[in-house]
Amino acid sequence: MRRVIWAGLLALAACGGKAPAPVAPIRDPQVMITSAALFDPARFGGDWQVAMSATPRCGGAKQSWRWDGRGAYALSGVDCAGRCLRSCRGRRR
């Protein structure tokens, strides 16, 4: 019986490998993030600076969002929604 116990313990010890290395976080944990879950249109309008975007060279772009009162925003500044940067003026979003 002791041989079976030792064999089992040895098998369990052989199964344990190194723990995977921790993965670095994707975002900076010191910076606050936002969510659209509690979206307030009145607070969203105004001047913004893009912190990060999937569009190349869009980080730091300045945008101005103005509520038109009919359910849309007029965007002025740099449009980061496409595959390339585009300047726009009063474009509806």
C-alpha positions, 0 to 999 in steps of 0.5 A, a space after each residue: 500500500 505504501 508503494 501505491 501512496 508513494 507512486 501517487 505522490 510522485 505522479 502528483 509532484 511530476 504534474 506540477 509545473 512552473 506557474 505561467 509568467 504574469 502578463 503585463 496589463 494592457 492599460 495603465 492602472 493609474 488612469 481612470 477609464 470610462 463606460 458608456 453604461 451611464 452615458 449622459 449626453 449633456 456631460 459628453 459634449 465639449 472639447 476632448 483630446 483622444 488618449 488612445 485610438 486604434 486609428 494610427 497617429 490619432 493619439 492626442 487628436 483634439 475633438 469638439 463634440 456639440 449636442 444639436 438637441 435632436 439626438 446627435 452630436 456635431 463633431 469638429 476636429 480630427 475624426 478617429 473613427 476610420 482607418 486614417 485620420 480625417 479632419 472634419 467640421 460639424 459632421 453629424 455623429 
